[in-house]
Amino acid sequence: MTSDRSGPPPGCPAHASRTPLYGPDFTADPTRVYAELRRHGSIAPVEIAPGTPAMLVIGYHTALEVLREPARFPRDPRRWQARVPADCPVLPMMGYRPNALFTDGAVHARVRGAATSALARIDLNNLRSYVEQSADMLIDRFGPAGKADLISEYARILPLMVFNLLFGCPPDLGDRLVEGMSGIFELVEPEKANELLTRTLFDLVALKRAQPGPDMTSWLMEHPADLTDEEMVHQLVTLQAGGTEPEMNLIGNGMRLLLSDDRFAHALSGGSLAIEDAIDEILWTDPPIANYATHYPLSDISLAGTHLPEGEPVVISFTGANTDPSLPFERTGNRAHLAWGAGPHTCPAQMQARLIASVAIEKLLDRLPDMRLAVPVERLTWRPGFFHRGLTALPVEFVPLPAPAPALAEHREVTPPPSWPAETPLPRASSRSRSQHWRSTLMGWWRGQ
């Protein structure tokens, strides 16, 4: 592939008018940046990495138009990918993968169908029970100390525990998956993080080929779409990316709002409605995925009075679109936000994701009703990266809980339910053999080769 970048080279005057969406200034106050970008209208020229131009959609109705018209705004990035260097830091998040996120039409329908079918087999009552068990176990661990960092000790761990169960993933593989995914989102050694993620997911696929069970990885394999190992890995990347990192941010951002905004004070006494309201507000104003859903015009096109060059990334700012000041409706009690996307690529797991976050927050407020922030809210800091919106830490204090009795602690050890399926299992498709060829090919794709 060529090493030419898409658009003018770094230092070219054409880049001077592009607002950078990286670095500490953007991380500290993205709201200010979005407000300044509105001088361009509903689409603004930005740089998403040094020397990597893109167009950022910050208008709600313009975002809907792009999301709902894949024929005009396809998701396949390979034409753009051929123009950027292999070490482009956003390539791990935006490079082509043969999964539901980066495909359209019949290919998209096939791979998405396998994912939605597997998701439909999750029993929501069992899922709620498992989240409650997991939350109780984590609270038992830090409760006697009277203080905790809700990010590192709760919000990061809980989605991992749920993911490990849903996908039949052993804890050691789960730890590696979170390490790899966090590095990609934060743009910290993203190529190294990609390689770790790739190796780990191939290990998981190999494990489930040999030992299938009542889990989503096995259900994806069973589906008549007959996914190859390569397709399995890419589909698992999408599901894992949506099931751990954003879930952690949704729980953390929701707790930050509940603990810092007087409007939600009654939630601290167990008001479930207030918790749902807080989650809705976060999904409007601080969605866990702030900017993503990238599209690549097949030719030069004009949209909302803005010229969009062929192949240049058109990135949807979920935060920018949700906070569009021209929206005519009230956001309170309204779930028309774009945090889950829209159109054919709408997140298929939003019901499960919302359940996990709401139960996680309910448990904290139920068992620690006197919880308070340990530092002023303005001193909380945010993790780097423009794709997501997540806190580095959320320190809290509360009256210490008594240490659980050994019998109670043993009772609260998390045990998976005996069966997840909510429908008759699909007939098993023929198994596809694994090969090192697929692994090396995939690693090359993720490096942009």
Rosetta blueprint (number, residue, H / E / L):
1 M L
2 T L
3 S L
4 D L
5 R L
6 S L
7 G L
8 P L
9 P L
10 P L
11 G L
12 C L
13 P H
14 A H
15 H H
16 A L
17 S L
18 R L
19 T E
20 P E
21 L L
22 Y L
23 G L
24 P H
25 D H
26 F H
27 T H
28 A H
29 D L
30 P H
31 T H
32 R H
33 V H
34 Y H
35 A H
36 E H
37 L H
38 R H
39 R H
40 H H
41 G L
42 S L
43 I E
44 A E
45 P E
46 V E
47 E E
48 I E
49 A E
50 P L
51 G L
52 T E
53 P E
54 A E
55 M E
56 L E
57 V E
58 I L
59 G L
60 Y H
61 H H
62 T H
63 A H
64 L H
65 E H
66 V H
67 L H
68 R H
69 E L
70 P L
71 A L
72 R L
73 F L
74 P L
75 R L
76 D L
77 P L
78 R H
79 R H
80 W H
81 Q H
82 A L
83 R L
84 V L
85 P L
86 A L
87 D L
88 C L
89 P L
90 V L
91 L H
92 P H
93 M H
94 M H
95 G L
96 Y L
97 R L
98 P L
99 N L
100 A L
101 L L
102 F L
103 T L
104 D L
105 G H
106 A H
107 V H
108 H H
109 A H
110 R H
111 V H
112 R H
113 G H
114 A H
115 A H
116 T H
117 S H
118 A H
119 L H
120 A H
121 R L
122 I L
123 D L
124 L H
125 N H
126 N H
127 L H
128 R H
129 S H
130 Y H
131 V H
132 E H
133 Q H
134 S H
135 A H
136 D H
137 M H
138 L H
139 I H
140 D H
141 R H
142 F H
143 G H
144 P H
145 A H
146 G L
147 K E
148 A E
149 D E
150 L L
151 I H
152 S H
153 E H
154 Y H
155 A H
156 R L
157 I H
158 L H
159 P H
160 L H
161 M H
162 V H
163 F H
164 N H
165 L H
166 L H
167 F L
168 G L
169 C L
170 P L
171 P H
172 D H
173 L H
174 G H
175 D H
176 R H
177 L H
178 V H
179 E H
180 G H
181 M H
182 S H
183 G H
184 I H
185 F H
186 E H
187 L L
188 V L
189 E L
190 P H
191 E H
192 K H
193 A H
194 N H
195 E H
196 L H
197 L H
198 T H
199 R H
200 T H
201 L H
202 F H
203 D H
204 L H
205 V H
206 A H
207 L H
208 K H
209 R H
210 A H
211 Q L
212 P L
213 G L
214 P L
215 D L
216 M H
217 T H
218 S H
219 W H
220 L H
221 M H
222 E H
223 H L
224 P L
225 A L
226 D L
227 L L
228 T L
229 D H
230 E H
231 E H
232 M H
233 V H
234 H H
235 Q H
236 L H
237 V H
238 T H
239 L H
240 Q H
241 A H
242 G H
243 G H
244 T L
245 E H
246 P H
247 E H
248 M H
249 N H
250 L H
251 I H
252 G H
253 N H
254 G H
255 M H
256 R H
257 L H
258 L H
259 L H
260 S H
261 D L
262 D H
263 R H
264 F H
265 A H
266 H H
267 A H
268 L H
269 S H
270 G L
271 G L
272 S H
273 L H
274 A H
275 I H
276 E H
277 D H
278 A H
279 I H
280 D H
281 E H
282 I H
283 L H
284 W H
285 T H
286 D L
287 P L
288 P L
289 I E
290 A L
291 N E
292 Y E
293 A E
294 T E
295 H E
296 Y L
297 P L
298 L L
299 S L
300 D L
301 I E
302 S E
303 L E
304 A L
305 G L
306 T E
307 H E
308 L E
309 P L
310 E L
311 G L
312 E L
313 P L
314 V E
315 V E
316 I E
317 S E
318 F H
319 T H
320 G H
321 A H
322 N H
323 T L
324 D L
325 P L
326 S L
327 L L
328 P L
329 F L
330 E L
331 R L
332 T L
333 G L
334 N L
335 R L
336 A L
337 H L
338 L L
339 A L
340 W L
341 G L
342 A L
343 G H
344 P H
345 H H
346 T L
347 C L
348 P L
349 A L
350 Q H
351 M H
352 Q H
353 A H
354 R H
355 L H
356 I H
357 A H
358 S H
359 V H
360 A H
361 I H
362 E H
363 K H
364 L H
365 L H
366 D H
367 R H
368 L L
369 P L
370 D L
371 M L
372 R E
373 L E
374 A L
375 V L
376 P L
377 V H
378 E H
379 R H
380 L L
381 T L
382 W E
383 R L
384 P L
385 G L
386 F L
387 F L
388 H E
389 R L
390 G L
391 L E
392 T L
393 A L
394 L L
395 P E
396 V E
397 E E
398 F L
399 V L
400 P L
401 L L
402 P L
403 A L
404 P L
405 A L
406 P H
407 A H
408 L H
409 A H
410 E H
411 H H
412 R L
413 E L
414 V L
415 T L
416 P L
417 P L
418 P L
419 S L
420 W L
421 P L
422 A L
423 E L
424 T L
425 P L
426 L L
427 P L
428 R L
429 A L
430 S L
431 S L
432 R L
433 S L
434 R L
435 S L
436 Q H
437 H H
438 W H
439 R H
440 S H
441 T H
442 L H
443 M H
444 G H
445 W H
446 W H
447 R L
448 G L
449 Q L
